[in-house]
Amino acid sequence: MMRVVFANRYFYPDQSATSRVVSSVAFGLARRGFDVIVMTSRDIHNRRDIVLPAEETVFGVTIRRLSTTRFGRQTLLGRGFDYLMFHLLSFFWMMAHISHDDIAVICTDPPLLSVTSGVALRLKNAVMVNWIMDLFPEAAIELGYFTRGNVLARLTLAARNASLRMRGLCICSTDTMAEYLTRQGIAEGRVIVSHHWSDGAEIRPVDPAENGLRSAWGLDDAFVVGYSGNFGRAHDFETTLGAAERLRADETIRFLMIGGGHHHAAVTAKARQADLRTMLFQPLQPIDRLSESLGAADVHLVSLLPQLEHCIIPSKFYGILAAGRPTIFIGAKDGEVARVIERAGCGLHVELGDADGLVRAIRYLRDNPVICRAMGARARALLVSDYSRDSAIEGWCKRIADLAKAPYSSTPATEGLAP
């Protein structure tokens, strides 16, 4: 009997970006009658004090959690060792539990999971769906950890591309990423775009006057500029800090920074050093308060380093759409998020490093509340029309069903996943 097996380092109840989308699809497939198993770790990405059960069934999904090392995300060495152990343990788990009837959906956390998983799946004669949410080693190269001519980088790239050519499909998060992979020699018919999404029932627009978090954080009378999510290496914060410095005397504008990650300590330190009292830092909020958390801001900031456009998608953008708030995107004008914002009229764009431009954009939305609210309404409408959870899951159901009907096909049909 065919099973759908997901492999990702994090899964429900973890609330990291990859966990949320993988959990959403896995639970959605289970509700529609598929036999779903998830192989994951026992960790919560930002809580080292919690160890999840090794086995359980949640909403019809069988979860098998591996007891990997738990050095955490604070250092590259510790994170690398955690990655290595997950690779090794997941390889042996697949060798022991995967059958030739299974369809294995391999995600990209940890990086290069498709390489080690591909070996096991080839030996077991199972079908592999590569769900590519970010590209490695390209992201590491663009961030300066490898040079393009580095022997290790070239070998890693060759191994990754070989795994993408295995029997099955490659599911990409953006058109830019899909175009890049076809230029890498992956057959166009094997590469499908399935945009990320957000659950419009879980995250809903909340009126500022009725927002308990906004009131508790002392933001009732302010125009609030929000950032919510991972303070990661792929994101820019200098532009935001520069704008906050220029606006420090304007107490009608507050910056609400929610989340944690690699750059969080540096951003908080710079804010203290510059005496940015209008910048408020809060931790990520539990899932039942996401609507209030995202709704506490009048406008949200999303940033991405331009050289990473083909590697990464800022998943936080979809939650902002669900919350019915406009986005100011800091990055490349021809980038994925910038193009969507311009097409839908749900926000503004600022070039990387243009702190004065960001100040102008913030003041424009503050001084034009009708326009700001209209952009937020268009953001929510865009979620419903193009980036809804139900449409995405229906697309996954169709693709998995098609693979199950012809599991030995090496040239799958080219129609894409919704949305």
N, C-alpha and C positions, 0 to 999 in steps of 0.2 A: 504493500500500500504506500502510495506517495505521501511524503511528508515535506513540509517547508521548514528548513532549518536556517535560522538567522544566527550570525556570528558577529558580535560587537562587544567591545570591552565593557560598555555600560548599558543598562536596561532598567526599566521600571523597578523600583520607585525612584531611581536616579533621575534628576531633572536637567542634565546637561543637554546640549543641542542635539547631539547624535542620538542619545537615549530617547529623547522625546519623539523624534520622527520614526525611529525603529520600533519603539513601543507602540506608537499609533498604528503603523502598518501591521505589526504582528497581531495586535488585538483585533484590528479590523478584519484581517483574513480569518482569524479564529471565529469571529461572529458570523462569518459567511460560510462556515462549514469546513474550512481547511484544517488539517492536522498540523499544528504549528509547535515547533520546539525552538527555544532560544538558548544558545550557548554564550555565556557572558562571565563576568567576574563577580565577586562577592562585595564589590566596593560601591560606595557613593563618592562621586568624583571630588566633592569638597568637604567630605566628612570622614576623616581617618579613624574616628572613634566608633564607626558603625561597620559591622560585618554582617552581611545578609545571609539568609539560609542557603545551604548548598543546593537544595531542591525544593521546589514548590510549584503549584499550579495557580495562575492568576488569570481571571477572565477567560478561561479556556485554553491558555497558553502554558505549555510545560516549560519550566525554566530550569536549566542546569547551570549552576555557577561554579566556576573553577577557583580553587584556593591558590591564587597567585601571590607573589610578593607585593608589599604595600608600602614602597618607599615614598610614593606620592609624586606630586607635580612640581615640587619646589626646585629640584635640580634636574639638569638634563641627564646626568649619570643615573640618578635614581629612577627617573622616568624611563630611561632606556632599558634598565634592568627589568622593570615591571613589564615593558613591552616584550622583551625577550622571553620571559617566563610565560606570558600569555600565549605567544607564538608556539612555544614548545608544548604546553599543556593542551592547547586547542588542537594541535596536530595529532597528538595521541588520542584525544577524545574523538576526533573525527574518524580515525582509523578503527576505533572500537565501536562506534555507534552509527556511522553513516552507511546507508545501503545504496545500491545502484538505482533504486526508484526515487531517491530523494532529490529535491531541488534545494541547493544551499545558497543562501543570500549572504555574501561575504562583504562586510562593510570595511571602512578604512580607518577604524580605531581598534587596535593600534595600526600605525602605518605599515604597509606591505603585507597585511594579513592575507591578501589574495595569493601571495607567493608561496608561503608555507601551506596554506589551505589548498592551493591548487595542486600541490604534490599529493596530498591525501585524497582529494576528490578525484584526481586522475587514476590513482590506484584503486579507488572504490568504484570508478566508472559512474560517478554522479554528475549532475549538471550544476554548473556554477553561474550564479548571477552576481556580477561585480557591482555593488552599489557604491559608487564613487562620490563621496561627499567632499573630499579634498585630495589633492594630488601630491604624492611623495614619490621621488625625491625632489620634484620641482619646487615645492614650497621651501624646502631646506636650502636649495640652490639660490632661490630668489632672496632669501633672508641672509645669505652669506655664510651658511654653515658648510657648504661645499662650493667648489668652483665647477664650472661646467665640464672642464676637461679632466677633473679628478677621476682616477681609476675606479674608486669605490662608487662614485656617482654614476659613472657609465655602466658599471656592472649592475647596480641597483635598478637603473632605468631599464636595462635590457631584461632583467628578471621580471620586473613589474609588467612590462609590455607583453612578455611571453605569457604571463598569467591571464592577461586580458584577452588573449587570442584563444583561450580554451573554449570548449563546447559550452555554449550558453549565451549570456548577454552582458553588456556593460550599461548600467544605468547611471547617467550623469545628472548633476544638480542644475547645470546651466548650459545654455547654448554655446557660450564661449568655451567651456570645458570640453563639450562634445566636438566642437570644431578643432580644438587642439589635439584631441586624441586621434581624430581621423588623419591629421597631418603627421601623427606619429606612426601611421601605418596600420591602425586598427580599422578593419573593414567598416565602412559607413553603415551597412545594414545591421551591424552588431551593436552599434552605439545608439542609445535611446535617451532622450531628455525627459526627466520627471522632476519638475520644479518642487522645491520644498513648499511647505504650506503651514497653516496654523489651524487649530480647532476653534472655529467661530462660536461654538457653544461653550467652550471652556474659557475663552478670553473674549469678553464683550466690552463695548464702550461703556464707560462709567462717567456720568456727569461730574465735573469738578466739585460742585456744591454738595454732592452726595458721596464723595470719596473719603472714607475714613482714614486711609493712610495719608492722603494729602493734608488733611486736617491735623493728624497726629504729628506730622513732620513740620508743622508750622508754615505751610506753603499756600494757605488759603488765598491770600491777596496778591500773590506773585504770578508773573509769567514764568513758567517752569520749563527749562530746557533739560531734557532727560537723556541719559545714557544707561542702558540696561543690558547686562550680559557679561561676556568674557572680556577682560582687559588683556587681550592676547597680543602675541608678537605681530600678527597680521594687521593690527589696527593702529591708527594714528591718534595721539592724544595731544601733541604739541599745538595743533590748530585750535583745539578746544580750550586748552590752558591759556593760549594767547588771547582768545576772545574773552575769556573770563577775566583776565587781567585788565583788558580794555574796558570791561563793563563793571569793574569792581565797585565803582562809586554809585552805580545804578541799583538801588535796592529793590526796584520793581521786578528785576530779572534774577532768577535763582537757577543754579545748575544742580541737578539731582543725578548723582552717579551711583548706580546700583550694580553690584556684582563683585567679582574678584578675578584674579588671574595674574599672569606674569608681570604686567606693567602696573598692577594696582598699587603696590608699595611706592613705586617711583612717582606715580601721579599724585597720591595723597601727600607725599613728602614735598613735591613741588608746590602743591596747593597751600600747604602750611607755610613754606618758605616765602611764598608771594603774598601771604596773608589774604587768601581768597575766601573771605568769610561767607560769600554768597554761594560757595560750592559745598554741597552737602553729600556725604557718603553714607550709603546704606548697604547692607548685605542683600543677596538674592532672597526673594520672598517665597514662601511656600506656594504650592500650586493653587490652593484655594484663594490666594490673594493676588494672583497674577493680573486679573482685570484691574484691581485697584492700583497695583504697583505700576503697571504700564500706563494706566489712566491718570496717574498723578502728574505726568508731564503734559504740557500743552503741545510740545513738539519734541521729537526724538532725533538724536544724532546717530548716524551709522557711518562708519569709516572703513576703508580697505585700501591698503597700499596698492597703487596701480599695477606694479609688477606681479601682483598675486591674483589679478582678475581671472586668469585661466585656471587657478589652483583652488580657490576657496569661494564659498558664498556666505555672506553674513546672515546666518539664519535668524538673527534677532529681527530682521526686517519684516518677517511674516507675522510675528507677534505684534509688531507696531501696527500693521494693517488691521489685524483683528481688533486691536484696541481702539481703532478709529482715530488715529492721530497721524498728522503729517510727519514726513521725514526730511531732514536736511542731510544729504549724503555728502561726505567729505572724501573725495577720491577722483578717479578718472571720469571725465564727462561722457566718454563712450563706454563706460563700464555697465555691467548688467543691471545693477540697482539704479544707476543714474538714468538709463534708458527707460526702465519701467516707470520711474517717477515722472519723467517728462511726458511719456505717452499717456499716463493716467491722470496727470495733474494733481498728484497727491503729495507734493513736496517741492524742495528746492535742491540745487546742487552748488557746492563750493569746492574749488580746487584745493588740493592738499597744500597746507602751509599758508593759505590765505585767511589769516585770522581777521583782517579787516572785512573781508567778504562775508565771513561767518557772522560778525557783528551786524552787518547790514541785513543779512537774512533773518536773524533773530529779531531785530528791531522792526523789520517789515511785518513779520507775522504778529508780533506783539501789538503793533499800531493798527493792524487790520484784522481784528478778531473775526469778522464775517468771512474773510478769505481763509483764515486759519481753520475755522470750523468746516468750511466747504471742502478744503483739502482733506481734512479728517474723514468727512463723509465719503469722499471719493476713495479714500484708502480702504475703508470698510467694504464699499461696493466692489472694489477690485479683489479683495479677499474672496468674497462670495462668488464672483464670476470666474476668477482665474486660479485662485490658490486655496481652494477649500479642501478640507480633509476628506470629505466623502468622495469628491471627484478623484483625488489621488488614490484612495484605496480601491475604488472601482477599477482604475487603471491597473493597479497591481494585481487585482483578482483576475482580470482578463489576461494579463501577461503570464501569470503563473499557470492559469488554466491552459493557455496555448502551449506552453512548454510541456505541461503534463501530457497533452495529447500527442505530441511529437518529441519525446525526450531525447531522441538520438539525432535530431536535425542539427546540422552544423551551419545552416544558413537560415536563421530565423527571419520571419517577416519583419518589415521595417516600420510598421505603424507604431506610433509612440505611446507612452503611458500618459494618461491624463494626470494633471491638467496640462 
